[in-house]
Amino acid sequence: MSSLAIQTTSQYKFGVLAILFASLLWGTTGTAASFADQLSPLAIGAFATGASGVIQAALSWRSIMHHFKQIMALKLLLAVSCLALSVYPLAFYTSMKLSGVTVGTVISIASAPFFTVFLECLFSKVKRFSIQWYVSFVFGLGGIIMLVAAKSDGAVEFNNISYLFGIVLGLVAGLSYAIYSWIAKRMIDSGIKSQAALGSIFGGGALLLLPSLLFTGENLFNNFNNTSVLVYMAIIPMCLGYLIYGYGLRYVDVSNACLLTLFEPVVAAVLAVVIVGEKVSISGWIGVVSIGICLILQALDSKASGQKS
């Protein structure tokens, strides 16, 4: 194997680890939000993502200005990604509120690979997936279906309108996530640094999200518990997590990255059971194992790292 091939493989593995670590941080958001039950999920989502957007834009300011012309050349895509980013947290946290931490997170994150594949097939000139990608996709799909079906005592509440609306919002969140991740990858592939790409997307999203707090931000900082939850979510999973995710996107295709983020609902499910007290049946844990197999296959996918078998 050539030194370039070794370097590319190494970069891919670091990218995979970065995305998995970001997913680990994101997986804590549902449990953290459950400790601020006095707050509207709309307020939690708007503040956490909006505040992190301001921080990311500030940290990325020099890089954004350096790539300003390139970013403006993609201004339509940037506008779409900012809109998608602003929709994502509102749909995501409301989905968790209505359907539970486990199901809301699983639907939101696990639907993103489906939408990402659709976007890549629709807009990418040539996109080939390896056999290993398809196999991992099947394991991931099977895992999320089992996790969703395993809510509480194993009976899915299809007669519960709020529960079903939560699932619909989870799908909206998954589509939004796929859109802004796909656009971020397009920006990075065009030569824009990941910090500038995500900084501009999150900065624009913050401009759309933060004004909504005027209508949803009641009790936002009325006690230490609410304040600590909001500060944690804004700085750790939303800001630090996305900075790390941006690094991973430099070396990992967005279709592979979205499959790797299936680690997030696994983390969310475990924390929901251990800390929040939600119950997951045996079939649900089988689903977790299935998602784990999906992640392992993705991490070992040689074609995704640009190598030939």
ChimeraX attribute file (.defattr): number of C-alpha atoms within 10 A of each C-alpha:
attribute: neighborCount
match mode: 1-to-1
recipient: residues
	/A:1	6
	/A:2	7
	/A:3	8
	/A:4	9
	/A:5	14
	/A:6	12
	/A:7	11
	/A:8	16
	/A:9	21
	/A:10	14
	/A:11	17
	/A:12	25
	/A:13	19
	/A:14	17
	/A:15	25
	/A:16	27
	/A:17	17
	/A:18	23
	/A:19	28
	/A:20	24
	/A:21	20
	/A:22	26
	/A:23	27
	/A:24	21
	/A:25	20
	/A:26	24
	/A:27	27
	/A:28	21
	/A:29	26
	/A:30	26
	/A:31	23
	/A:32	20
	/A:33	23
	/A:34	19
	/A:35	14
	/A:36	20
	/A:37	13
	/A:38	14
	/A:39	18
	/A:40	20
	/A:41	25
	/A:42	21
	/A:43	26
	/A:44	27
	/A:45	28
	/A:46	29
	/A:47	26
	/A:48	26
	/A:49	30
	/A:50	30
	/A:51	26
	/A:52	28
	/A:53	30
	/A:54	22
	/A:55	20
	/A:56	26
	/A:57	24
	/A:58	15
	/A:59	14
	/A:60	22
	/A:61	18
	/A:62	13
	/A:63	19
	/A:64	23
	/A:65	13
	/A:66	14
	/A:67	16
	/A:68	16
	/A:69	11
	/A:70	16
	/A:71	22
	/A:72	11
	/A:73	10
	/A:74	15
	/A:75	12
	/A:76	11
	/A:77	20
	/A:78	24
	/A:79	16
	/A:80	17
	/A:81	27
	/A:82	27
	/A:83	21
	/A:84	22
	/A:85	29
	/A:86	27
	/A:87	22
	/A:88	28
	/A:89	25
	/A:90	22
	/A:91	26
	/A:92	30
	/A:93	30
	/A:94	24
	/A:95	30
	/A:96	27
	/A:97	22
	/A:98	21
	/A:99	26
	/A:100	23
	/A:101	27
	/A:102	29
	/A:103	28
	/A:104	31
	/A:105	32
	/A:106	29
	/A:107	28
	/A:108	29
	/A:109	26
	/A:110	28
	/A:111	24
	/A:112	29
	/A:113	26
	/A:114	17
	/A:115	21
	/A:116	25
	/A:117	20
	/A:118	14
	/A:119	17
	/A:120	16
	/A:121	13
	/A:122	11
	/A:123	10
	/A:124	10
	/A:125	7
	/A:126	8
	/A:127	10
	/A:128	10
	/A:129	12
	/A:130	12
	/A:131	11
	/A:132	17
	/A:133	21
	/A:134	14
	/A:135	15
	/A:136	25
	/A:137	22
	/A:138	14
	/A:139	20
	/A:140	27
	/A:141	22
	/A:142	17
	/A:143	28
	/A:144	26
	/A:145	17
	/A:146	21
	/A:147	29
	/A:148	24
	/A:149	20
	/A:150	23
	/A:151	21
	/A:152	17
	/A:153	12
	/A:154	17
	/A:155	11
	/A:156	14
	/A:157	14
	/A:158	9
	/A:159	8
	/A:160	12
	/A:161	11
	/A:162	15
	/A:163	21
	/A:164	17
	/A:165	15
	/A:166	26
	/A:167	27
	/A:168	18
	/A:169	26
	/A:170	31
	/A:171	25
	/A:172	23
	/A:173	30
	/A:174	27
	/A:175	24
	/A:176	27
	/A:177	27
	/A:178	29
	/A:179	24
	/A:180	26
	/A:181	26
	/A:182	25
	/A:183	22
	/A:184	29
	/A:185	22
	/A:186	18
	/A:187	21
	/A:188	21
	/A:189	15
	/A:190	12
	/A:191	12
	/A:192	21
	/A:193	21
	/A:194	25
	/A:195	25
	/A:196	27
	/A:197	27
	/A:198	31
	/A:199	29
	/A:200	29
	/A:201	29
	/A:202	31
	/A:203	26
	/A:204	22
	/A:205	29
	/A:206	27
	/A:207	16
	/A:208	17
	/A:209	28
	/A:210	21
	/A:211	14
	/A:212	15
	/A:213	17
	/A:214	9
	/A:215	9
	/A:216	17
	/A:217	19
	/A:218	13
	/A:219	14
	/A:220	18
	/A:221	14
	/A:222	10
	/A:223	10
	/A:224	9
	/A:225	13
	/A:226	20
	/A:227	15
	/A:228	15
	/A:229	20
	/A:230	24
	/A:231	14
	/A:232	15
	/A:233	28
	/A:234	26
	/A:235	18
	/A:236	18
	/A:237	24
	/A:238	22
	/A:239	25
	/A:240	19
	/A:241	23
	/A:242	25
	/A:243	19
	/A:244	21
	/A:245	26
	/A:246	27
	/A:247	19
	/A:248	26
	/A:249	25
	/A:250	18
	/A:251	24
	/A:252	25
	/A:253	19
	/A:254	23
	/A:255	23
	/A:256	25
	/A:257	26
	/A:258	27
	/A:259	25
	/A:260	28
	/A:261	25
	/A:262	31
	/A:263	28
	/A:264	24
	/A:265	31
	/A:266	26
	/A:267	21
	/A:268	26
	/A:269	30
	/A:270	21
	/A:271	21
	/A:272	24
	/A:273	15
	/A:274	12
	/A:275	12
	/A:276	16
	/A:277	10
	/A:278	17
	/A:279	18
	/A:280	21
	/A:281	17
	/A:282	14
	/A:283	18
	/A:284	23
	/A:285	18
	/A:286	17
	/A:287	25
	/A:288	25
	/A:289	16
	/A:290	22
	/A:291	29
	/A:292	20
	/A:293	18
	/A:294	27
	/A:295	24
	/A:296	13
	/A:297	19
	/A:298	24
	/A:299	21
	/A:300	16
	/A:301	22
	/A:302	16
	/A:303	17
	/A:304	22
	/A:305	23
	/A:306	15
	/A:307	13
	/A:308	8
	/A:309	6
